[in-house]
Amino acid sequence: MHPDPALTTLDVQHALQASGLPLQEWGKALDGTPMMAARTGGQCQPAIFLTAGAHCTETAGVHACLELMGSLETQHEVQVLPLRDPMGFAGVSHCLSVAAGEDITISDPQESLEVLRERGTLLWSEGDLYLYQLGGIGFVWGPPTPGLETFWRQFALTGRLPQEASEILVSLLGRSIFFLNVNSTIDGSGSLQRCYHTVLGTDGQWLHLNRFFGQPHAPGEVAAVDHLIQRIRPGLTVDLHEGNGEGFWMPIPRPVTGQDRVFEMTRAFFSYIEEKGYPIETYEHWKASNGIEADPDWMVPEPDLTGLFWLQQEKRQEGPNLMTYAAGVGIGYGTEGPMEQPLAMRVDGLTEGIRRAIQCWELTQ
């Protein structure tokens, strides 16, 4: 498997169009890009919903969705929406251009800061972190650093600023805020390829695109996924993510019924990871590398299966993510791949691991 680390939003759209599968638009992204899903699989119900890219820097899941769109064998209807943040995935030049209302081309991270200084309004700064507003969009600029360092510094602001300096955020209420230079050294991301997309809710809570489900003023990207969930009522929703840690791990909401089934699906996922010799994240290492400030029990390990963590999303007080939201109609299921590992490993692990998990789900349907 040789995934292209420079995959673009246009590439994803072209892959959907070239698939020959029935396509449906479920809504539009902030920049007007259609939120498209392809229908594949068979006729059996309930359907499977496969998606990725809510956090556009987590690119392996997008590749995995495109691969599974053309190769997953199942008797069940499958809806594949491979990219949940088309605008952020399109990169820095595109996001700045949309905000400015004219074409802007950026060739290095420092140049993006210069554009913001010249054209935007500085709302806040601290050391080498800056929050600008350009048009109706916010941008957090931080210097590119190895791994997830810049991301964690920027992400921390989503909790800090609404508490410490809410007055400077008033002009951005209900608007998108993009993080620049988030994962500069991550294979498949880079400092200019992706802009991490967050939204400052009208209530002042600053969240990302894997939140806002069930809310009347949800961002268009979230509303599109919500529309699909309500229409299709999938029996299995698979949301492919990546994050901190050296190995693969699975943060799964503990189902009210059918916990053994989810356990066996996850055992099947990890059977592929083990066969390939890929690393599996331990809870202790995950916790040490986690930068999220929340109730320490929002994720608890399953003692009988390394890498399976039971997600207690309600303890984060941010509303449901897609997995916990979709658990209201079926099984909410998802992954976390190791972002700092090579892209090819991450794509292969997510693609083939999820293929086995879906096969296990279908056998027990």
C-alpha positions, 0 to 999 in steps of 0.5 A: 500500500502506497498512499499519496501523502499529498492527497487533496480535497479535489483528489477525494472528490475525483475518487468519488466521481470516478468510483461509478457508485451512486453519490448523494450530497448530504450538505455543504462545507463552509466553503461550499464544497458538497459533503458527498457519500458513495453508496456501495455494498449490498441490500441488507439492512441495517446499513454501515456508515463509514467516515473519516476526516473530521479532523483533517490532519488525520489523513490515514482514515480518509485513505482507508475510506477510499480503499474500503469504498472500492474493496469492502465485501458485504451484503449490507448497504454501505454509505462512505463519506470519506472527508468530513472537513473538505475546507481544512483538508484543502490547506492553508492557501485555500483557507486564507483565500476563502477568508480573504475573498481572493486568491492567496498562495502561501509557500511557507509557514512564516508567510501565512503569519505575514498575511494575517498581520497585513490583512487580519485583525489581531485578537489575542497573542501570547508569546509565539501564539496568535489569534487573528480574524480575517473576514468572518474566520479566525486563525490560530497561528503557532510555529511549526514544531515536531510531532503534536507539540504545536497542536496541543498548544493550540488545542489548549486555547479552546478551553482557556480563552473562553474562560479567561478572555471571552470578550476577545472572542465575541466577534467569532461567536458562531464562526470557524477558527482554523489552526495553522502549522498544526502537524508539520512533521506528520506524514500526510499532514505537513505545515501547509497541507491541512488546517485543523477546523474548530468552531466557536459555538454561539454559546461560547464553547469552542469545539471541533467538527466531531461535536455539535451533533443534534444542535440546531446551529451545528456547522454545515459539516456536522449537520450533513453527517447528522442528516445522513445518520437520521436518514440511513439509521446505520446499524454500524457507524465507523469513524476513523481517527488518529491521535497521540501515542505510538500504536493503534488504539480503539476508544469505543463507547461501551454499549448498553447491550452487545458489549461482547459483540463489540469486544469481538469486533475489536479483537478482530481489528487487533488480530490484523495489527498483531499479524503485521507487527504494528504497535498497539498502544497501552493505556499507560503510554496513551495517558502519558502522551494525552494533552486533553484536560478532562475528567481522568476517567473519560477513557478507561482501559479494558483489562482483557484486551490491550488497546481497547479503551471504553470511552465515557464521552459525557465526562468531557462535558462537550456533547457527543462525538459521532460514535456516541451520537450514532450509538443511539441508532446502532453501534458507534465504533471507531479507531485511533491510529498513531499519527507519528508513525509512517502513513503507509502503516497507519492506512494499512492498519486502519483499512484491514483492521476495520475490514476484519471488524466489519466482517465480525459485525456482519457474522453476528448480525 
